[in-house]
Amino acid sequence: MPHVSYGGTGSARAVYPGTFDPFTPGHFDVVDRSRRMFDRVTVLVAVNDGKQPSGTTAERAREIRALLPAGWENVVVAAWHGLTVDYCRRNGCGVIIRGVRNSGDCAHEYELAAMNEALGVTTLLLPARPELATMSSTAVRALQRGGASVLETMYANLTEVVRQRPGTAVVRSTAGAVEETYDLLVDALRKPSP
């Protein structure tokens, strides 16, 4: 994948903002793809007044930091209360990264991107991989409430994608714990792809 050079001076820095409640394999994939394009990517755990997250921004940031592979040295995680554009200005980030799963996401993100551009920061929209497009944080929370019987539906496509990566094996959890299955998939995704 080509490396982005933005603005001509300094390093290419990007911000990937979100509430990340919880941080899904789709989020993980966006970070992985972004870190290959930019010198530095900040996963910006932010506040959204329209959402009631399960933990504080600092708690969610700690959880995400623990999920990311140690070898991803150009990825940092930060908690932030305020406009993403303000964070970008204060920290020299020229690009906001947003993942889009469907046409509804795209329309919403396009409006935000236009506003961010008017404020001087470009937005890069990364389409979700088809096998991850149905996986939202809202869906994950609903499935967590539903228990193990609904895991099969949520993780079937992702498990197959991970299984197809050379040198990667996925062991499915039969214990029925959402967290165990999620952890197994994230661990498999952390393995470097060839």
C-alpha positions as CSV (number, residue, x, y, z in Angstrom):
1,M,0.0,0.0,0.0
2,P,1.4,3.4,-0.8
3,H,2.6,5.7,2.0
4,V,0.8,9.0,2.3
5,S,2.8,12.2,2.2
6,Y,0.5,15.0,3.3
7,G,1.2,18.7,3.3
8,G,4.8,18.5,2.1
9,T,6.4,19.3,5.5
10,G,6.8,17.1,8.5
11,S,5.4,13.6,9.0
12,A,2.1,12.3,7.7
13,R,-0.1,12.0,10.8
14,A,-3.7,10.9,11.0
15,V,-6.4,10.5,13.6
16,Y,-9.0,7.8,13.8
17,P,-11.7,9.1,16.1
18,G,-14.6,7.2,17.6
19,T,-16.3,6.2,20.8
20,F,-15.1,2.6,20.3
21,D,-17.6,1.1,22.7
22,P,-16.6,-1.6,22.2
23,F,-13.6,-1.7,19.9
24,T,-14.6,-4.2,17.2
25,P,-12.6,-6.2,14.7
26,G,-13.7,-3.7,12.1
27,H,-12.1,-0.9,14.1
28,F,-9.0,-3.0,14.5
29,D,-8.9,-3.5,10.7
30,V,-9.2,0.2,10.0
31,V,-6.3,0.9,12.4
32,D,-4.2,-1.8,10.7
33,R,-4.8,-0.4,7.2
34,S,-4.2,3.2,8.3
35,R,-0.9,2.5,10.1
36,R,0.5,1.2,6.8
37,M,-0.4,4.5,5.1
38,F,0.7,7.1,7.7
39,D,3.8,7.8,9.8
40,R,1.6,8.0,12.9
41,V,-2.0,7.1,13.6
42,T,-3.8,8.2,16.8
43,V,-6.8,6.2,17.8
44,L,-8.7,9.0,19.4
45,V,-11.2,7.8,22.0
46,A,-13.7,10.6,22.0
47,V,-16.9,11.7,23.7
48,N,-20.2,11.6,21.7
49,D,-23.0,13.4,23.5
50,G,-25.5,11.2,21.6
51,K,-24.1,8.0,23.1
52,Q,-23.8,6.5,26.6
53,P,-20.6,4.5,26.6
54,S,-20.0,1.7,29.1
55,G,-16.8,3.3,30.4
56,T,-14.9,6.6,30.5
57,T,-12.8,7.7,27.6
58,A,-9.7,6.9,29.7
59,E,-10.9,3.4,30.4
60,R,-11.8,2.7,26.8
61,A,-8.4,4.1,25.7
62,R,-6.6,1.7,28.1
63,E,-8.6,-1.2,26.8
64,I,-7.8,-0.4,23.2
65,R,-4.1,0.1,23.9
66,A,-4.1,-3.4,25.4
67,L,-5.6,-4.9,22.3
68,L,-3.2,-3.4,19.8
69,P,0.0,-5.3,19.0
70,A,3.2,-4.0,20.6
71,G,4.8,-4.0,17.2
72,W,2.5,-1.2,15.9
73,E,4.9,1.5,17.1
74,N,3.4,4.2,14.9
75,V,-0.1,3.8,16.5
76,V,-0.9,5.6,19.7
77,V,-4.2,5.8,21.7
78,A,-5.4,9.0,23.3
79,A,-8.6,10.0,25.1
80,W,-10.1,13.4,24.0
81,H,-12.9,15.6,25.0
82,G,-13.6,18.2,22.3
83,L,-13.7,18.6,18.5
84,T,-11.5,16.2,16.5
85,V,-10.4,19.1,14.4
86,D,-9.1,20.9,17.5
87,Y,-7.1,17.8,18.4
88,C,-5.7,17.7,14.8
89,R,-4.6,21.3,15.0
90,R,-3.0,20.9,18.4
91,N,-1.1,17.8,17.4
92,G,-0.2,18.4,13.8
93,C,-2.5,15.8,12.2
94,G,-3.6,16.6,8.7
95,V,-6.1,13.7,8.1
96,I,-9.1,12.3,9.9
97,I,-9.7,8.6,9.1
98,R,-13.3,7.3,9.1
99,G,-14.5,3.8,8.4
100,V,-17.7,3.4,6.4
101,R,-19.8,0.2,6.3
102,N,-22.7,1.2,4.1
103,S,-24.3,4.0,2.2
104,G,-25.9,5.4,5.4
105,D,-22.4,5.7,7.0
106,C,-21.0,7.2,3.8
107,A,-23.7,9.9,3.6
108,H,-23.2,10.9,7.3
109,E,-19.4,10.8,7.1
110,Y,-19.5,12.9,3.9
111,E,-21.3,15.7,5.7
112,L,-18.8,15.6,8.5
113,A,-15.9,15.4,6.0
114,A,-17.1,18.6,4.3
115,M,-17.3,20.4,7.6
116,N,-13.8,19.2,8.6
117,E,-12.4,20.2,5.2
118,A,-13.9,23.7,5.7
119,L,-12.0,23.8,9.0
120,G,-8.8,22.8,7.3
121,V,-8.5,19.0,7.9
122,T,-9.0,16.4,5.2
123,T,-11.1,13.2,5.9
124,L,-10.1,9.9,4.4
125,L,-13.1,7.5,4.2
126,L,-12.0,3.8,4.3
127,P,-14.7,1.4,3.2
128,A,-15.1,-1.6,5.5
129,R,-14.1,-5.0,4.2
130,P,-17.3,-6.8,3.1
131,E,-16.9,-9.4,5.8
132,L,-16.8,-6.7,8.5
133,A,-19.4,-4.4,7.2
134,T,-22.2,-5.7,9.4
135,M,-20.2,-5.4,12.6
136,S,-21.0,-2.3,14.5
137,S,-20.3,-1.4,18.1
138,T,-24.1,-1.2,18.6
139,A,-24.5,-4.7,17.2
140,V,-21.7,-6.1,19.4
141,R,-23.4,-4.6,22.5
142,A,-26.7,-6.1,21.5
143,L,-25.2,-9.5,20.9
144,Q,-23.3,-9.3,24.2
145,R,-26.6,-8.8,25.9
146,G,-28.1,-11.8,23.9
147,G,-25.4,-14.2,25.0
148,A,-23.5,-16.9,23.2
149,S,-26.3,-18.2,21.1
150,V,-26.0,-15.2,18.7
151,L,-22.2,-15.3,18.4
152,E,-22.3,-17.7,15.4
153,T,-24.1,-15.1,13.3
154,M,-21.7,-12.2,14.2
155,Y,-18.4,-13.9,14.0
156,A,-18.9,-16.4,11.2
157,N,-17.6,-14.2,8.4
158,L,-14.7,-12.7,10.3
159,T,-13.6,-16.1,11.5
160,E,-13.5,-17.3,7.9
161,V,-11.4,-14.3,6.8
162,V,-9.0,-14.8,9.7
163,R,-8.8,-18.6,8.9
164,Q,-7.9,-17.8,5.3
165,R,-4.8,-15.8,6.3
166,P,-1.7,-17.9,5.7
167,G,-0.3,-19.3,9.0
168,T,-3.3,-18.4,11.1
169,A,-5.6,-20.8,12.9
170,V,-8.7,-19.8,14.7
171,V,-10.1,-21.9,17.5
172,R,-13.8,-21.2,18.2
173,S,-14.9,-20.9,21.7
174,T,-17.5,-23.4,22.8
175,A,-17.7,-22.0,26.3
176,G,-20.2,-19.4,25.1
177,A,-18.4,-16.3,26.3
178,V,-18.5,-13.3,24.0
179,E,-15.3,-11.9,25.3
180,E,-13.4,-15.2,24.8
181,T,-14.5,-15.4,21.1
182,Y,-13.7,-11.8,20.5
183,D,-10.3,-12.2,22.2
184,L,-9.5,-15.2,20.0
185,L,-10.3,-13.3,16.8
186,V,-8.4,-10.2,17.8
187,D,-5.4,-12.4,18.7
188,A,-5.6,-14.1,15.3
189,L,-5.8,-10.6,13.6
190,R,-2.7,-9.5,15.4
191,K,-0.6,-12.1,13.7
192,P,1.3,-10.3,10.9
193,S,-0.1,-11.0,7.4
194,P,2.5,-12.1,4.9
